[in-house]
Structure formats: C-alpha cells, structure tokens
C-alpha cells in the first residue's frame, strides 16, 4: 500500500476528528458543567447512551458480514470477544499504564461495565429511552445493514471507533469534575478510549486495503463515515436540549 492511500485515509480521520459529532457543544458543556444541573445531565446521559451501546455488538456483527476476507472478519471477531470482556495480555498491560486494574475489566462484558456506571450514579436504567436515541440506533443499524463493505468500515471504523477517544475525553472529564464517582465506576469510558483506539487503527488498515483493491472505495468510506457522524451529531443535538431543561 502506497503513501497516497495512507494519506487519503488519514484525511478522512482528520475530517472525522474535526466533525461536530466529535466536538459538539453538548460535550463541551457537559465537561464544563454549563447546564442547570451538571449531575442530572450526566445521569440523563447514562440512561440514554445505554440505548446505543447495548446495540454495538449488533453493529459489529452486521459490518463483519459485509467483508470477504477472513483476516478482516477475524478483527471483528476479536472485537466482539473484547466486548464480552475477554482481554489479552498486551491489552491488560496497556490498561495498567493508565491506572485500570485487570480485575475491573477482565471477564466482565462491556454492557455490564456500563450498568456499573449507571449503578454508581444511582440512576434507574429502566427509565424509557428518548426518541433521539431510538432513532439514532435504528438509523445507524439501517446504514450498516444496507452498506457496502467500504461504507460499513467507514461507518463503524472511521466514523465511530476512530473518534471514541476524542468523544469520551469529554465524558470522562465531566464525570471526574461533576460526580463523586471513582475511576473504577466509569472504567467503561477509560477502557474504550484505549481499546477502541487500537480497533480504529486496524480499521484504517482495512480501509487502505479496500481502497487499494477498488479506488472508488474511498468515496464509500467517506459516505459511511459521514452518515455515522451526522447521526451521532443529531443525537447530541437532542441531548443538548434535554440537558438545558433538567
């Protein structure tokens, strides 16, 4: 794979990082406590965002079904294994460097880690989901279901996993500054900031190979990326309005 391909994929990543979905005013104000009740805004986030995270394995499985190469599909299988709480030696050592203990995450499915975050906040996870998160997750599922292989990688890889660490830095800082939670309580976000960054790098390799095989894949990658980002921005818009009235 040549420099041109690396450069074009890098350009997509930079576009994703600069997108509104990655640096939304909702995220900034959540971090800075600029809502009538910062704690209530975080609790509302904890309830609503679970509606999306619970479907993430479904998104991975659907995207994986679009890929022809065994080595590409194996990445998704490893990703799904990690979603189930199975981390390898290198990943555990990486997490220890940022203060995450192995017993906090090893063998614990990621949906359960999110539940622990909700429990630490004292929120009722059975509260009804807003229309905003229901529409987001259903539309995102539809995007991946109807996508080409390149569009699916653009949506799940560049438009999602590659931006997680940038989005979650706002969430983690909001939790640190405006709640009494300890690191173990919100380890879901710290974990995904590191692990999904590694997934994002592998997705970039897949993206480069797809462009190498079919140059038009670049346009498909960008289309999938923008669909994912625009849908996430739509959700943040909804959450912003909710937080201003809590």
N, C-alpha and C positions, 0 to 999 in steps of 0.2 A: 504493500500500500504506500502510495506516494505522499509527498508533502501537501499536495493540493487537496487530497481527501482529508488529511488531518486538519488542514486549515479550514475547510468548509464545515466540518463537524464542530470545530472549535468556535466558529462564527455562530452556529446555532446555539451552542451552550451559552455564549455571551448574550445572545438575544434573549434566551430564557431567563438568565440571571437578572437582566435589566427590565423584564416584563413586570407589569403592575401586579400580577399574581404573586410575584416573589417579594415585592416591596410595597405591599398595599398599605394605605393609610390605617386600615383596621389593625394590621400587625404592628405598625409603629405606635399607635395609640394604646394598644393592648400592652405593649412593652413599657411604655412611659406612664401608664396609669391615667390616661387622659379621658376616662369615662366616668360618669356619675358614681359608679361603684366598681372599681377595678376588680375586686374579688368576685363580684357577681358576674362580671363579664367573662372572667376566666372559667367560672363554673358553667356558664352557658356554653362556652366553647367546648368544655369537657363533655357535655351532654350531646351537643350537635355533631362534633367531629367524629365521634364514635360511629355515627351512621355511615361515614365514608370509610374509616379504617377497617370496619368489620367486613367490607366487601373487597378489600385489597387482594386477598388470595384469589378471589374470583377474577379480578383483572389480570393477574399474573398468568393464571391458567388459560384464559382466553387468548392473551397475547402469545403465549407459548405455542398454542395450536396453529398459529399463523406461520411458524418458522419451519423451514425444510431441513436445515442442518442439525444433526444430532448434537454437536458441540454447542450450538446456540440454545437448543432446548434444555441441555444439561444445566446451563446457568440458571434458568428459571426453576428447575427442579431444586437446585441448591438454595435459591432464594426462598422457595416455598418451605424447604426444610428449616431455614432460619426463622421464617415466620412462625413455625411450630416450636421454636425455642431451642433448636439444635445448632450450637455454635462450635466451630473447630478451634484448635489450639491457637492458631495465629490470631483469630478474631478475639479470643478471650484475652490474649496478651495485649492486643491493641486497646481493648476497652480498659484494661487495668491502668494504662498510661494516662487515662482521663478520669480515673477515680471510680470506675464501675467495677464492683466485685463480681466474681463469677457466679456466686450463689444468688445474686439478684436477678440474673437473666437466664442462666443455663437450665434448660428443661422447662422453661415457662413460656407457653405460647404468647405471642405478642398481643393478641386480644385480651389475654389475662393481665398483661402488664398495663394495658390501658384501663382495664377495670380497677386495678390497684390505684392508679392515678385518680380515678373518679372517687373511689372509696376514701382516699386520703383527703380529698376535698369535701367529702360529706355530701355529694350530690346524689340525687335519685336518678339512676341510669334508666329507669322505666318511664321517665317523662317522654311525652310524644316528641318526635322529631319535627323540625320545621320543614315547610315546603322547600326551602332553599337547599337543604342537604339531600332531601329525597330526590329533587330534580337533578342536582349535581351528580349523584352517584348513578342514577338511572341513565342520564345522558352520557356520562363517561363510559359506562358499560356498553351502551349502544355504539359509541365511537369505536371502541376496540373490537366489538363483535363484527362490525361492518368494514373494518380496516384491512388494508393490505399489510404484508409483513413489515414494510418500512414505516407505514403510518402508525402501526401498533407500537413499534420501537420508539418512534418519535413521541408518542403519547405517554407511554409508560416509562421510557428511559429518559429522553431529554426533557420532556415536559413535566416529569414527575420526580423520578429518583435523583436526577442530577441537580434539582433545586431544593431538595429536602433540607439539607444542612443550612441553607440560607433562610428558609422559612422558619425552621424550628429554633434558630438562634433567637428570634423574637419571642417565641412561645416560652422557651426556657428562661429567658431573662424576665419575662412577665411573671412567671411562677416564682422565681427567686426573689423578686422585689416586692410582690404584692400578695404572697401567700406564706403560710408558716411551713410549707412542705420541705422535706429534706430530699437530697439527691436521689435516694432510693425510691421515693414516692413518684418522681416524674422521670424515672430512668427510661421509659418508653421513648421520650424525645431525644435524650442523650444517645441512646443506643442507635436509633435510626439515623441520627446525624452522621454517625461514623460508618455504620454498616451500609446504609443506602448510598453513601458517597462511593464506596467500593463497588456497589452494584452499578452505579451510574458510569463508572469508568469502563466496566465490562460492556455495558450497553453501547458506549461510544465505539468500542472495538467492533461490535456487531454492526453498528451504523456505518462504519467505514467499509466493512466488507460488503454490505448491501450496495453502497454507492459504487464500489469497485466493480461489482457484478453488473449493476444496472444504474447508469448515471442519473436517470430520472428519479431514482430513489431519494435523492436529495430533496426534491420537491415534496415527495410523500412524507419524508421525515419531518420537514418543516410544517406541513399541514397537520400532522398528528400532534406535533408539539404545540402548535398554536391552539388547536382545539382543547387540549388538556389545560393549557394555561388560561384560556379565556373562560372555561367552565369554572376553574378554581377562583378566578377573579370575581365571577358572578356570585359565587358562594361567599367570598369575603365581603362583597357589597351588602349582601343580606345580613351577614353577621354584624357588620358595622352599624346598620340601622337598629338592630336588636340591642346592641351594647349601649347605644346612646339613649335608650329608653329604660334600661334596667335601673 
